[in-house]
Amino acid sequence: MMAAETPLTGVAWAAAPEAAPAGWTAITVTVEGAAANLGKGFGHKGGGYLCVCTGGAQAAPGPVVTDLQVLSDRSPQPPGYTRIPEFPEARTGFSRKKRVYMKLLPLDTAETAVFDLKLSSKSKALPHYMKIGEIGNFAIWCKKGPVLKSKVQPISEGLKQLSLQPPDSDHKSPVAQCSIKRASQHESLYDTSNIYGLSAMDGVPFTLHPKFESKLSSGSNAILADLNVKSLADIEKEYNYAFVVERTAAARLPPSVC
């Protein structure tokens, strides 16, 4: 699996490849393999190189380059854009016919960003790249794409979502937690909204015995007075089933095979 591309965090000029600070990469060749020296119009004898910075994989999230423009020195600076810096600092008194401006936005708010910058001859076309302008004999291309924002969730929050306890159970005493657990188990037995909470008698029609119909109008106390409460021993004695037939059948030997 290919690693995800990282948006550019800066674009700058460099008088020479070795003038680029740590973390910056100078673009020294074009896509055709020619030297990418943009000429002495940079203001230094050695010419100039474009360089880019990605901030590194371990760098803290910061502003990213969302757009680039190449304009003439007579064009006003676009709103929201800044002129790219120069390494070393630009000398006073030098003018440039073409200037490069970049737009920076925080990573959290950026929808698209610039992921790569390339140089080519003016007649060259680069698929998946957008031409932003020309400087000298070179065309400047940038590659844009959507910003993939990773949403990091704390481990503790993830564990809370997997917990079967109520959300506020962390603030209750052990006794209260036990009471809640027992209450929830008791309620689940009679919760008809869950198919697993239904009993065997749910939905079975029944009629009241005739001997209780005459006493129904006098109230529930009269009915309860005639009820005979039996103990567990009385019930076992009255409804005792010894499974004699089943045991006898199980004890029989299988018929012999002739």
C-alpha positions in Angstrom: 0.0 0.0 0.0 1.4 3.4 -1.0 1.9 6.0 1.7 -0.5 8.9 1.6 0.9 12.1 0.1 1.7 15.0 2.4 0.6 18.6 1.5 3.3 21.2 1.0 3.7 23.5 4.0 5.9 26.0 2.1 7.4 27.1 -1.2 10.4 29.4 -1.4 13.3 30.5 -3.6 16.9 29.4 -3.0 20.0 31.0 -4.5 21.5 27.5 -4.7 20.4 24.0 -3.7 22.7 24.1 -0.6 21.1 27.4 0.4 17.8 25.6 1.2 17.4 25.2 5.0 16.9 21.8 6.7 13.6 20.3 5.8 13.4 22.0 2.4 14.0 20.3 -0.9 15.3 22.2 -3.9 13.9 21.4 -7.4 17.1 21.1 -9.3 15.9 19.3 -12.5 12.9 19.5 -14.7 10.7 16.5 -15.6 12.8 16.2 -18.8 16.0 16.0 -16.7 17.4 19.4 -17.6 18.8 21.8 -14.9 16.1 23.8 -13.3 18.1 26.9 -12.7 15.6 29.8 -13.2 18.3 32.2 -14.2 20.1 35.3 -12.9 16.8 37.2 -12.7 16.7 35.8 -9.1 19.1 38.5 -8.0 22.1 36.4 -7.4 25.0 35.4 -9.7 24.2 31.7 -9.4 20.5 32.1 -10.5 17.8 30.6 -8.4 15.9 27.4 -7.6 12.4 26.7 -6.3 12.3 24.6 -3.2 9.4 23.1 -1.2 8.8 21.9 2.3 6.4 19.2 3.5 6.9 19.7 7.2 7.8 16.0 7.8 5.6 13.1 8.8 6.2 13.8 12.5 5.7 17.5 12.4 2.7 19.1 14.2 -0.2 20.0 12.0 0.2 23.6 10.7 -0.7 25.7 7.7 -0.5 24.0 4.3 -0.2 25.5 0.8 -3.6 25.5 -0.8 -2.8 27.6 -4.0 0.0 29.1 -5.9 0.1 32.0 -8.4 2.8 33.3 -10.7 2.3 37.0 -11.4 4.3 39.8 -12.9 5.9 42.4 -10.7 3.3 45.0 -11.8 0.3 42.9 -10.7 -1.0 43.6 -7.2 -0.6 41.0 -4.5 -3.8 38.8 -4.4 -5.8 39.0 -1.1 -5.0 36.1 1.2 -1.7 35.3 -0.5 1.9 35.9 0.6 5.0 36.2 -1.4 7.2 33.2 -1.1 10.4 33.7 1.0 13.9 33.6 -0.4 17.0 31.8 1.0 19.2 33.6 1.8 17.1 36.8 2.4 16.5 38.8 -0.8 18.8 41.8 -1.4 17.3 45.2 -1.5 17.4 47.0 -4.9 16.8 43.8 -6.9 13.6 43.5 -8.8 12.0 40.4 -10.3 9.8 40.3 -13.4 7.8 37.4 -12.1 6.8 36.7 -8.5 5.3 33.6 -6.9 2.6 33.9 -4.3 1.2 31.2 -2.1 -1.9 30.9 0.0 -1.6 29.2 3.4 -4.5 27.8 5.4 -4.7 25.7 8.6 -4.8 22.0 7.9 -8.1 21.7 9.8 -9.9 24.2 7.6 -8.2 23.4 4.2 -10.4 21.3 1.8 -7.7 21.1 -0.9 -4.0 21.6 -0.9 -0.9 21.5 -3.1 1.0 18.2 -2.9 3.7 18.6 -5.4 5.5 21.1 -7.6 7.4 20.4 -10.9 9.2 22.3 -13.6 9.2 21.5 -17.3 9.8 23.1 -20.7 7.0 25.4 -21.9 5.9 22.9 -24.6 5.6 20.0 -22.1 2.2 18.9 -20.7 2.0 17.1 -17.4 -1.1 14.9 -16.7 -2.8 15.4 -13.4 -0.9 18.7 -12.8 -2.1 22.2 -13.2 0.0 24.9 -14.9 0.3 28.0 -12.7 2.6 30.1 -14.9 5.9 30.5 -16.6 9.3 31.9 -15.4 12.1 32.2 -18.0 12.1 29.2 -20.2 10.3 27.0 -17.7 6.6 26.2 -17.0 5.7 25.6 -13.3 3.1 22.9 -12.5 1.4 22.0 -9.2 -0.5 19.0 -8.2 -3.6 19.6 -6.1 -5.8 17.2 -4.2 -8.3 16.9 -1.3 -6.9 17.0 2.2 -7.5 13.8 4.1 -8.2 14.6 7.7 -7.7 11.8 10.2 -10.1 12.0 13.2 -8.3 10.7 16.2 -10.4 9.5 19.1 -9.0 9.0 22.5 -8.6 5.4 23.6 -10.6 6.1 26.8 -13.6 7.3 24.8 -13.5 4.3 22.6 -13.4 1.9 25.6 -16.4 3.7 27.1 -18.4 3.1 23.9 -17.6 -0.6 24.2 -18.6 -0.8 27.8 -22.0 -2.3 28.7 -22.4 -0.1 31.8 -24.6 3.0 31.6 -22.7 6.3 30.7 -23.0 7.7 34.2 -22.0 4.5 36.0 -18.5 5.8 36.6 -19.8 8.4 39.1 -21.9 5.9 41.1 -20.9 3.8 44.1 -20.5 0.0 43.7 -23.8 -0.5 45.6 -25.6 1.8 43.2 -24.1 0.1 40.2 -25.2 -3.3 41.5 -28.7 -2.0 42.1 -28.8 -0.6 38.5 -27.7 -3.9 37.1 -30.3 -5.9 39.1 -33.0 -3.5 38.1 -32.1 -3.7 34.4 -32.1 -7.5 34.5 -35.5 -7.5 36.3 -37.0 -5.1 33.8 -35.6 -7.0 30.8 -37.7 -10.1 31.8 -40.9 -8.2 31.2 -39.8 -6.0 28.4 -42.2 -7.0 25.6 -40.3 -4.7 23.1 -37.6 -7.3 23.0 -38.5 -10.7 21.5 -36.2 -12.5 23.9 -38.1 -11.0 26.9 -41.4 -12.7 25.9 -42.7 -15.5 28.1 -44.4 -18.7 27.0 -47.9 -17.4 28.1 -47.7 -14.1 26.1 -50.4 -14.0 23.5 -52.3 -17.1 24.8 -56.1 -16.4 25.2 -57.8 -17.4 28.5 -61.2 -17.2 30.2 -62.1 -16.8 33.8 -63.5 -19.9 35.6 -67.2 -19.7 36.2 -67.0 -20.1 39.9 -65.1 -16.8 40.1 -67.4 -14.9 37.8 -70.0 -14.3 40.5 -67.4 -12.9 42.9 -65.7 -10.7 40.3 -68.1 -7.8 41.0 -67.4 -7.8 44.8 -63.8 -6.9 44.3 -60.4 -8.7 44.2 -60.3 -9.3 48.0 -63.2 -11.8 47.8 -61.4 -13.8 45.1 -58.1 -13.8 47.0 -59.9 -15.1 50.1 -60.9 -18.3 48.3 -57.5 -19.0 46.9 -55.7 -22.0 48.4 -52.0 -21.3 48.8 -49.9 -24.4 48.4 -46.4 -25.0 49.5 -43.7 -26.4 47.3 -44.0 -29.8 49.0 -47.8 -29.9 48.3 -47.2 -29.1 44.7 -44.6 -31.7 44.2 -46.8 -34.3 45.9 -49.9 -33.5 43.9 -48.2 -33.2 40.5 -45.4 -35.7 41.1 -44.5 -37.5 37.9 -42.1 -40.4 38.3 -41.3 -41.0 34.6 -42.0 -44.7 35.1 -43.0 -45.3 31.5 -40.0 -43.5 30.2 -37.6 -45.2 32.5 -39.0 -48.7 31.7 -38.7 -48.1 28.0 -35.1 -46.9 28.4 -34.2 -50.0 30.4 -35.4 -52.4 27.8 -32.8 -54.3 25.9 -32.7 -53.7 22.1 -34.1 -56.7 20.1 -31.5 -59.2 18.9 -30.6 -59.1 15.3 -31.4 -62.4 13.5 
